[in-house]
């Protein structure tokens, strides 16, 4: 079986409110699958169902071939989870935090040094968590999720609230884990993160998946490269590339000797999201 995760007609209701609406998708082994959408779109609810934190109202979920409603104990042995809230023990050291969790899984102490090496934090093993930056804490969260050598990793907003340097380090780490054969499902509202990391991307909006494909195919299908012209007076004009409108715009500005700079801008995942929803995603989304 080449599918690490299979989700079939999944729904979750809270009273009359439907947080997740009949979504279906599958994730191939050894790939990165992303759920992109704003806060309240259903991403976190979905990941909590997939990690056996919540039960669905309807539908089925299989993780590594195990049903979440029947085989939760088996699934928890085989997955690692990093939720957005960094729930580490602040007054304990890095080593002590990981030691506690390795005891829960019954794995040898040597695993602590191995996972710290994977996330580049070996030299911080004696530091207390409260002395670490948010980016460092995120690395420790990922190390903790690797304690049981899981086949599948669930990462809830892994780059949220990080400075650009830390965000780049976390992205590189995620790709390294994929290259080691891990299957990764992540949630994000960060367009750049989704485009850079994901082999397959599902855009979720108001509980429903409204588009799903590779980032490249989504941009080809829903986005459009743009011709961007800056005039000598500093005005900016944009039009979809290779269209009659862009040709007319270029000709008019050329005839008026107004052109200062011309370049093309490739379609982005943000363009795709706006085209599909009429909304923008922001850091607060």
Residue, then its C-alpha position, 0 to 999 in steps of 0.5 A: x500500500x503506497x498510501x500513508x494516510x487515507x481520509x474518506x468523507x470526513x465531517x465534524x460538527x459542533x452542534x449546528x456548526x460544521x467545522x469540517x465538511x465531507x473532505x476526502x484526500x490521501x497522502x502518499x508515503x514519503x511525501x509532504x501534504x499540506x492543508x492551507x487555509x486561514x484560522x477557523x477553516x478546519x485545519x486544526x480540527x482535521x489534524x486532531x481527528x487524524x491524530x486520534x484527539x477528536x472523533x469524527x461526526x462521520x467519515x473514515x480515517x486510516x493512518x498507516x492502514x489503521x482506523x482512527x476509531x478502532x486502532x487509536x493505540x496502534x496509530x499513536x505508536x507510529x506517529x509523531x505530532x507537533x501542535x502549534x502550542x509549544x507544550x514543553x516543561x519550561x523549568x526542565x532542561x532539553x534533555x529532561x523533557x526528551x527523557x520524560x517522553x522517551x520513557x513513555x515510549x520505552x525507547x533507549x536513552x541513546x535516542x535522545x542524542x540521536x533526535x537532538x542531532x537530527x534537529x541540530x540541538x545537541x549542544x543545548x541539551x543542558x539548557x532549560x526550555x525557558x531560556x530558548x528562543x521560539x525557533x529553538x523550542x520548535x526544534x525541540x518539539x520536532x525532536x520530541x515527535x521523533x522519539x518513537x521513530x514515527x513513520x508519519x509526522x503531523x505538524x500543525x503550523x510549524x512555522x507560525x510566529x517564527x522569525x525568517x531565519x528560524x522559519x527557513x531552518x524549520x523548513x530545511x529540517x522538514x525537507x530533511x525528514x522527508x528525505x529520510x523517508x518520513x511522511x509529513x502532513x502539515x497545516x499552514x496559513x503561510x503561502x510561501x511555506x506551502x509552496x516551498x514544502x508541499x508535494x500536494x496541497x489542499x486548500x481548505x476554506x470554511x471546512x471544505x477542500x476547494x482545490x487540491x493538487x501540486x503547488x505548480x499545477x494549482x498555479x497553472x490552473x488558477x493563477x496567471x503570470x502577470x506583466x508588470x510595467x513601471x512608468x517614468x512617473x512611478x505608476x505601476x500597471x499590471x495585466x495577465x501575461x500573454x493576453x490582448x489586454x497586456x499587449x494593449x497596455x504595453x502598446x499604449x504606454x510605449x506610444x506615450x513613452x511612459x515605460x521605465x521598467x518592464x518585467x513579468x511576475x509568476x503566479x503565486x499560491x496567494x494568487x490561487x487562494x484569492x482567485x478561489x476565495x476572493x480573500x487574502x491570507x495574512x499572518x493573523x489569518 
